Amino acid sequence: MQTELSRRHFLKTAAAASLGLTALGLPRVRAASPNGKLRVLSIGVVGTIGGTDRHNVASHPEVEITGLCDVDSNYLAQAAKDHPNAFTCRDYREAFSKHADKFDAVIVSVPDHSHAPILLTAMANKKHVYGQKPLVHELAELVMVEQALKVRPELVTQLGNQRMANAGRRAAVEILRQGMLGKAIEAYTWTGSPNKGIYFNFNKVFKENASVPPNLDYDLWLGPSAKMPYYDLLAPVKWRSWWDFGTNGLGDWGCHILDVIFFAYDELMSPVSVKTDCAEPAGKVFHANPCKSTIVYQVNSDKFAAKTFPIHYYDSNQQPTIEQMRIPEPIKGGNMTVVVCENGTLTLEADGRLKIWRDGKMEEGLRMPGLPPFPPLNHWHAWVDNCLGKKAELRTPFKDAVRITEAVLLSVKATRFPGQELLWDKSKLAFSNNAEATQTIVRREYRNGFAPPRVD
């Protein structure tokens, strides 16, 4: 009798859980593989972040890495040692055309210029997607992603801004969302990038007639970009400084330090203008820096002190004055988010160290009364859990990543027109006061065979 009651209880509970997941819009567990695990294809398997993404996703007990794809044969061989049963290929298109039945979800950890073609191919093939930041490389690609999300609402998507899992960053969202510091006036954010580290061609030089390393399929690496000679300070790492491939310091860090603002304020949908100040405009080959950018949003909400809300975004470790931030002393930190409100200022470091400044005095942000608990959150595992139909806090789904990346890309692209206020209309994918900007910095020409597919 006890066994039958237990069985009935289990069936009722399972049925209720299934209905609950359906109501939440989450997919049910995909049990396509014999062992019921989520089968994952990793594209960009090592690089500067690919190995980190792959290892963290693979550490989930219900994940199996079933496919590996990389244009670098050395990277591919290195990753294959970790996953000897996974299929391997160098062309992502081959992974989908020949092996689509072998995976349910995709990690996209490749250079910025190839983000949209690959992640949209994944969505067109009904695969869950974990995509690196910034979400895409072109402003027009944001609309492509939004269209795909409407067509494939069942897919679980996640942007690679893993720092949002830190308790301090989640607390900052709650403090701002609940208006604990009063109405928001403006935000200041800055990054230390670009710098002289390994990620950037800081001096903007390159060696003519460099030979392509034998391990690199350079044609596939170029992907959607026009064919061009190989240069030694381009691939595999320092592409971030190049206009056609990366998004420089602003793009490299933007999604890590702007994210909190967009989670706190749902009202910030699409900006109306952007103005970037640089010593000289970005050239045909390289990005420009140092730069200061201001993105302005129109708002109609009692969460804000005015009808517009500006976000100031600086690179090269430039900082606003203490008077602008309304704090008594300078901030030490290379990647920061500062939100100035009527009753105080919130300062947040990239790693989650949170401070509140009121009346010239500092207090630890995590100690503010009224905050909920922030249990440990594994950024990568949360994506996997949601793919498997298990609700977990997801930071950041693509619907939010679109808003964050739009601000980032406007800051980056406007460096071609320094000192000019560009009036942005996302609905038309145009700058209403500058036809040249509309024609030159909104979209790109895709090389034949590498354009992002339309998801319908």
C-alpha positions as CSV (number, residue, x, y, z in Angstrom):
1,M,0.0,0.0,0.0
2,Q,2.8,2.4,0.9
3,T,4.6,1.7,-2.4
4,E,1.4,2.4,-4.4
5,L,0.8,5.7,-2.5
6,S,4.5,6.7,-3.1
7,R,4.1,5.9,-6.7
8,R,0.9,8.0,-7.1
9,H,2.6,10.9,-5.2
10,F,5.6,10.7,-7.6
11,L,3.4,10.7,-10.7
12,K,1.3,13.6,-9.4
13,T,4.4,15.6,-8.5
14,A,6.1,14.9,-11.8
15,A,2.9,15.9,-13.7
16,A,2.7,19.1,-11.8
17,A,6.3,19.9,-12.4
18,S,5.9,19.3,-16.1
19,L,2.9,21.6,-16.3
20,G,4.8,24.2,-14.3
21,L,7.8,24.2,-16.6
22,T,5.5,24.5,-19.6
23,A,3.7,27.4,-18.0
24,L,7.1,29.1,-17.4
25,G,7.9,28.7,-21.1
26,L,10.9,26.4,-20.3
27,P,11.5,23.3,-22.5
28,R,11.1,19.9,-21.1
29,V,14.2,17.7,-20.6
30,R,15.7,16.7,-23.9
31,A,16.5,13.0,-23.6
32,A,17.8,12.6,-27.2
33,S,21.0,11.0,-26.0
34,P,20.8,7.5,-24.5
35,N,21.9,8.7,-21.1
36,G,19.5,11.6,-21.1
37,K,22.2,14.3,-20.9
38,L,22.3,17.6,-22.7
39,R,24.5,17.1,-25.7
40,V,26.7,20.1,-26.4
41,L,28.7,21.3,-29.5
42,S,31.6,23.6,-28.6
43,I,32.6,26.0,-31.3
44,G,35.8,27.8,-30.5
45,V,37.2,25.2,-28.1
46,V,40.3,27.0,-26.6
47,G,41.3,30.5,-27.6
48,T,41.0,33.2,-24.9
49,I,37.7,32.1,-23.5
50,G,36.6,29.0,-25.4
51,G,38.4,26.6,-23.1
52,T,36.9,28.2,-20.0
53,D,33.4,28.0,-21.4
54,R,33.8,24.4,-22.5
55,H,35.3,23.2,-19.2
56,N,32.6,24.9,-17.1
57,V,29.7,23.6,-19.2
58,A,31.3,20.2,-19.3
59,S,31.6,20.1,-15.5
60,H,27.8,19.9,-15.2
61,P,27.0,16.3,-14.4
62,E,24.2,16.2,-17.0
63,V,26.3,17.4,-19.9
64,E,28.1,15.5,-22.6
65,I,30.3,17.4,-25.1
66,T,29.5,15.5,-28.3
67,G,31.1,17.9,-30.8
68,L,34.2,20.1,-31.2
69,C,34.7,22.7,-33.9
70,D,37.6,25.1,-34.3
71,V,39.5,26.6,-37.2
72,D,42.8,25.9,-35.4
73,S,43.8,22.3,-35.6
74,N,46.1,22.6,-32.6
75,Y,43.2,23.8,-30.5
76,L,41.0,21.1,-31.9
77,A,43.5,18.4,-31.0
78,Q,44.0,19.8,-27.5
79,A,40.2,19.7,-26.8
80,A,39.8,16.3,-28.3
81,K,42.0,14.9,-25.5
82,D,39.3,16.0,-23.1
83,H,36.4,14.6,-25.1
84,P,37.7,11.6,-27.2
85,N,34.2,10.5,-28.2
86,A,33.2,13.9,-29.7
87,F,33.1,14.5,-33.4
88,T,35.5,17.1,-34.7
89,C,35.4,19.6,-37.6
90,R,36.9,22.9,-38.6
91,D,33.9,24.5,-40.4
92,Y,30.8,25.2,-38.2
93,R,28.6,24.8,-41.2
94,E,29.7,21.2,-41.5
95,A,28.8,20.6,-37.9
96,F,25.2,21.6,-38.6
97,S,24.9,20.0,-42.0
98,K,26.4,16.6,-41.1
99,H,26.1,16.2,-37.3
100,A,23.0,18.2,-36.2
101,D,21.4,15.1,-34.8
102,K,24.3,14.7,-32.3
103,F,23.8,17.8,-30.2
104,D,21.1,19.8,-28.5
105,A,22.9,23.0,-27.6
106,V,25.9,25.1,-28.8
107,I,28.6,27.1,-27.2
108,V,29.8,30.0,-29.5
109,S,33.2,31.2,-28.3
110,V,34.7,32.7,-31.4
111,P,35.9,36.2,-32.5
112,D,33.2,38.9,-32.5
113,H,32.7,39.1,-36.3
114,S,31.5,35.5,-36.5
115,H,29.1,35.6,-33.5
116,A,25.9,36.3,-35.5
117,P,26.4,33.9,-38.3
118,I,27.1,31.0,-36.0
119,L,24.5,31.7,-33.2
120,L,21.8,32.3,-35.7
121,T,22.6,29.1,-37.6
122,A,22.3,27.3,-34.2
123,M,18.9,28.9,-33.6
124,A,17.7,28.1,-37.1
125,N,18.5,24.5,-36.3
126,K,16.6,24.7,-33.0
127,K,19.6,24.5,-30.7
128,H,20.0,26.2,-27.4
129,V,22.8,28.8,-27.5
130,Y,25.5,30.1,-25.1
131,G,27.1,33.0,-26.9
132,Q,30.2,35.1,-26.0
133,K,30.0,38.8,-25.6
134,P,29.3,41.2,-27.2
135,L,26.4,39.3,-28.5
136,V,27.0,40.4,-32.1
137,H,29.3,42.6,-34.1
138,E,26.9,44.8,-36.1
139,L,23.9,46.8,-35.1
140,A,21.7,45.3,-37.8
141,E,22.4,41.8,-36.3
142,L,20.6,42.8,-33.1
143,V,17.4,42.9,-35.0
144,M,18.2,39.5,-36.6
145,V,18.6,38.0,-33.1
146,E,15.3,39.6,-31.9
147,Q,13.5,38.0,-34.9
148,A,15.0,34.6,-34.1
149,L,13.9,34.9,-30.4
150,K,10.3,35.5,-31.6
151,V,10.4,32.5,-33.8
152,R,12.2,30.2,-31.3
153,P,10.9,31.2,-27.9
154,E,11.5,27.7,-26.5
155,L,15.3,28.0,-26.9
156,V,17.4,28.8,-23.9
157,T,20.0,31.5,-24.6
158,Q,22.8,32.9,-22.4
159,L,25.4,35.7,-22.9
160,G,28.9,35.0,-21.6
161,N,28.9,37.7,-18.9
162,Q,29.7,35.3,-16.1
163,R,30.5,38.1,-13.6
164,M,26.7,38.7,-13.2
165,A,26.7,35.6,-11.0
166,N,28.6,37.5,-8.3
167,A,26.4,38.4,-5.3
168,G,27.5,42.0,-5.4
169,R,26.3,42.5,-8.9
170,R,23.0,40.8,-8.2
171,A,22.6,43.0,-5.1
172,A,23.3,46.1,-7.2
173,V,20.4,45.2,-9.4
174,E,18.1,44.9,-6.5
175,I,19.2,48.2,-4.9
176,L,18.6,50.1,-8.1
177,R,15.4,48.3,-9.1
178,Q,13.9,48.9,-5.7
179,G,14.9,52.6,-5.7
180,M,16.8,52.3,-2.4
181,L,18.9,55.3,-3.4
182,G,16.1,57.3,-4.9
183,K,15.6,58.3,-8.6
184,A,18.5,57.6,-11.0
185,I,20.2,60.6,-12.5
186,E,22.9,59.2,-14.7
187,A,25.5,56.4,-14.9
188,Y,29.2,56.3,-15.5
189,T,31.1,53.2,-16.6
190,W,34.7,52.7,-17.6
191,T,37.2,50.0,-18.6
192,G,40.9,49.8,-18.4
193,S,40.9,48.2,-21.9
194,P,42.5,48.4,-24.4
195,N,45.8,47.9,-22.8
196,K,49.2,46.4,-23.5
197,G,48.1,42.9,-22.6
198,I,47.8,39.9,-24.9
199,Y,44.3,40.8,-26.1
200,F,45.0,43.9,-28.1
201,N,47.3,45.1,-30.9
202,F,47.9,48.1,-28.7
203,N,50.3,49.9,-30.9
204,K,48.2,49.3,-34.0
205,V,51.0,47.8,-36.1
206,F,51.2,44.7,-38.2
207,K,53.8,42.8,-40.2
208,E,53.4,42.7,-43.9
209,N,53.4,39.4,-45.8
210,A,53.2,37.3,-42.7
211,S,52.7,33.6,-43.4
212,V,49.5,31.8,-42.2
213,P,50.4,29.3,-39.5
214,P,49.8,25.8,-40.8
215,N,47.4,25.0,-37.9
216,L,45.1,27.9,-38.8
217,D,42.4,27.7,-41.5
218,Y,42.5,31.4,-42.2
219,D,39.7,31.4,-44.8
220,L,37.3,29.9,-42.2
221,W,38.6,32.3,-39.6
222,L,37.7,35.2,-41.8
223,G,34.2,33.8,-42.1
224,P,31.8,36.6,-43.0
225,S,34.5,39.2,-43.6
226,A,36.0,40.0,-47.0
227,K,39.2,38.2,-47.9
228,M,42.4,40.0,-46.8
229,P,46.0,39.1,-46.2
230,Y,47.0,37.4,-43.0
231,Y,48.9,39.6,-40.4
232,D,50.8,38.3,-37.5
233,L,49.1,40.6,-34.9
234,L,45.6,39.7,-36.0
235,A,44.8,36.0,-35.3
236,P,44.4,34.1,-33.1
237,V,44.2,36.7,-30.3
238,K,44.7,40.4,-31.1
239,W,41.8,40.7,-33.5
240,R,39.9,42.9,-30.9
241,S,41.8,46.0,-32.1
242,W,40.8,45.5,-35.7
243,W,37.6,47.3,-36.9
244,D,36.3,44.4,-39.1
245,F,36.8,41.7,-36.4
246,G,36.6,43.0,-32.9
247,T,35.0,45.8,-30.8
248,N,38.1,47.1,-29.0
249,G,38.1,47.9,-25.3
250,L,34.6,49.3,-25.3
251,G,33.2,46.1,-26.8
252,D,35.5,43.8,-24.9
253,W,34.2,44.9,-21.5
254,G,30.9,46.7,-22.2
255,C,28.7,43.7,-21.5
256,H,30.5,43.1,-18.2
257,I,30.0,46.5,-16.7
258,L,26.7,47.8,-18.4
259,D,24.7,44.7,-17.6
260,V,23.6,45.7,-14.1
261,I,22.1,48.9,-15.4
262,F,19.9,47.1,-17.9
263,F,18.8,44.4,-15.4
264,A,17.8,47.2,-12.9
265,Y,15.9,49.3,-15.4
266,D,13.7,47.5,-17.9
267,E,12.7,50.9,-19.2
268,L,16.0,51.3,-21.0
269,M,14.9,49.6,-24.3
270,S,16.7,51.5,-27.0
271,P,18.8,54.7,-26.9
272,V,17.9,57.8,-28.9
273,S,21.4,59.2,-29.4
274,V,25.1,58.5,-29.0
275,K,28.1,60.9,-29.0
276,T,31.7,59.7,-28.8
277,D,34.7,61.9,-28.2
278,C,38.1,60.6,-29.5
279,A,41.3,62.3,-30.4
280,E,40.8,61.0,-34.0
281,P,38.1,58.9,-35.8
282,A,38.5,55.2,-36.0
283,G,40.2,54.2,-39.2
284,K,39.5,51.6,-41.9
285,V,41.8,49.1,-40.2
286,F,41.9,49.8,-36.4
287,H,39.6,51.1,-33.7
288,A,40.3,54.4,-32.0
289,N,41.2,55.0,-28.4
290,P,41.1,56.6,-25.9
291,C,37.4,57.3,-26.2
292,K,34.5,58.7,-24.2
293,S,31.0,57.9,-25.2
294,T,27.5,59.1,-24.0
295,I,24.4,57.1,-24.8
296,V,21.1,58.7,-24.0
297,Y,17.7,57.0,-23.3
298,Q,14.3,58.6,-23.2
299,V,12.4,57.5,-20.1
300,N,9.0,58.1,-18.7
301,S,9.2,56.5,-15.3
302,D,9.3,57.6,-11.6
303,K,12.5,55.6,-11.3
304,F,14.4,58.4,-13.1
305,A,15.0,62.0,-12.1
306,A,14.4,63.4,-15.6
307,K,12.9,62.4,-19.0
308,T,16.3,61.3,-20.2
309,F,18.9,59.0,-18.7
310,P,22.5,59.2,-19.9
311,I,25.1,56.4,-19.7
312,H,28.7,57.6,-20.0
313,Y,31.1,54.9,-21.1
314,Y,34.9,55.5,-21.1
315,D,37.8,53.3,-22.2
316,S,41.6,53.4,-21.5
317,N,40.9,53.8,-17.8
318,Q,39.5,57.3,-18.2
319,Q,37.3,58.3,-15.2
320,P,34.8,61.0,-14.4
321,T,35.5,63.5,-11.6
322,I,34.5,62.8,-8.0
323,E,32.1,65.8,-8.4
324,Q,30.4,64.1,-11.3
325,M,30.0,60.9,-9.3
326,R,29.0,62.8,-6.1
327,I,31.5,60.9,-4.0
328,P,34.3,62.3,-1.7
329,E,37.3,60.4,-3.1
330,P,38.6,58.9,-6.3
331,I,37.9,55.3,-7.2
332,K,40.6,52.7,-7.8
333,G,39.5,50.2,-10.3
334,G,39.9,49.5,-14.0
335,N,36.4,48.2,-14.8
336,M,33.7,50.1,-13.0
337,T,30.0,50.8,-12.9
338,V,28.7,53.9,-11.1
339,V,25.1,54.9,-10.9
340,V,24.3,58.4,-9.5
341,C,20.9,58.7,-7.8
342,E,19.2,61.5,-5.9
343,N,19.9,60.0,-2.5
344,G,23.3,58.4,-3.0
345,T,25.8,56.8,-5.4
346,L,26.3,53.2,-6.1
347,T,29.8,52.1,-7.2
348,L,30.5,48.5,-8.4
349,E,33.7,46.8,-9.4
350,A,33.6,44.1,-12.1
351,D,34.2,41.3,-9.5
352,G,31.1,42.4,-7.5
353,R,32.6,44.6,-4.8
354,L,29.7,47.0,-4.1
355,K,29.8,50.3,-2.2
356,I,27.1,52.8,-1.4
357,W,27.9,56.5,-0.8
358,R,25.5,58.7,1.1
359,D,26.3,62.1,2.6
360,G,30.0,61.5,2.0
361,K,30.0,58.3,3.9
362,M,30.6,54.8,2.5
363,E,28.8,51.6,3.4
364,E,29.1,48.1,2.1
365,G,26.3,47.5,-0.4
366,L,25.7,43.9,0.5
367,R,24.8,45.0,4.0
368,M,21.9,47.2,3.0
369,P,18.6,46.3,4.7
370,G,15.9,44.8,2.6
371,L,18.1,42.8,0.3
372,P,17.1,39.2,-0.4
373,P,19.7,36.4,0.0
374,F,22.0,35.7,-2.9
375,P,22.8,32.0,-2.9
376,P,25.8,30.8,-5.0
377,L,25.1,30.8,-8.7
378,N,27.0,28.9,-11.4
379,H,26.6,31.0,-14.6
380,W,27.3,28.1,-17.0
381,H,25.4,25.5,-15.0
382,A,22.3,27.8,-14.9
383,W,22.2,27.7,-18.7
384,V,22.4,23.9,-18.7
385,D,19.8,23.6,-16.1
386,N,17.4,25.8,-18.0
387,C,18.1,23.8,-21.2
388,L,17.1,20.7,-19.3
389,G,13.9,22.3,-18.1
390,K,15.1,23.1,-14.6
391,K,14.4,26.7,-13.6
392,A,17.5,28.5,-12.5
393,E,18.4,32.2,-12.4
394,L,19.7,33.0,-15.9
395,R,22.0,36.0,-16.4
396,T,21.9,36.9,-19.3
397,P,19.3,35.6,-21.8
398,F,19.6,37.1,-25.3
399,K,16.6,39.3,-24.9
400,D,18.6,41.3,-22.3
401,A,21.8,40.8,-24.1
402,V,20.4,42.6,-27.1
403,R,19.8,45.8,-25.0
404,I,23.2,45.6,-23.4
405,T,25.0,45.0,-26.7
406,E,23.1,47.8,-28.5
407,A,24.6,50.4,-26.1
408,V,28.0,48.8,-26.5
409,L,27.9,48.7,-30.3
410,L,26.7,52.3,-30.6
411,S,29.6,53.4,-28.4
412,V,32.0,51.5,-30.6
413,K,30.6,52.4,-34.0
414,A,30.2,56.1,-33.2
415,T,34.0,56.4,-33.0
416,R,33.9,56.8,-36.8
417,F,32.1,60.1,-36.2
418,P,33.7,61.6,-33.1
419,G,32.2,64.8,-31.7
420,Q,28.9,64.3,-33.5
421,E,25.6,63.5,-31.8
422,L,24.1,60.7,-33.8
423,L,20.3,60.3,-33.5
424,W,19.5,56.6,-33.4
425,D,16.2,55.0,-34.6
426,K,16.5,51.2,-34.1
427,S,13.1,50.6,-35.7
428,K,14.6,51.9,-39.0
429,L,18.1,50.8,-38.3
430,A,19.2,54.3,-39.1
431,F,20.7,57.5,-37.8
432,S,18.1,60.1,-38.7
433,N,20.6,63.0,-38.9
434,N,23.5,61.2,-40.6
435,A,23.0,59.2,-43.8
436,E,26.7,58.4,-44.0
437,A,26.6,56.8,-40.6
438,T,23.6,54.8,-41.5
439,Q,25.3,53.5,-44.7
440,T,28.7,52.7,-43.0
441,I,28.3,51.6,-39.4
442,V,25.0,49.8,-39.1
443,R,25.6,46.6,-41.1
444,R,28.2,44.8,-43.1
445,E,28.5,43.0,-46.4
446,Y,28.7,39.2,-45.8
447,R,31.0,37.0,-47.7
448,N,29.2,34.5,-49.8
449,G,28.4,31.4,-47.8
450,F,28.8,33.0,-44.4
451,A,25.8,35.3,-44.0
452,P,23.6,34.7,-40.9
453,P,20.5,32.7,-41.9
454,R,17.0,34.1,-41.4
455,V,15.3,32.2,-38.6
456,D,11.7,31.5,-39.5
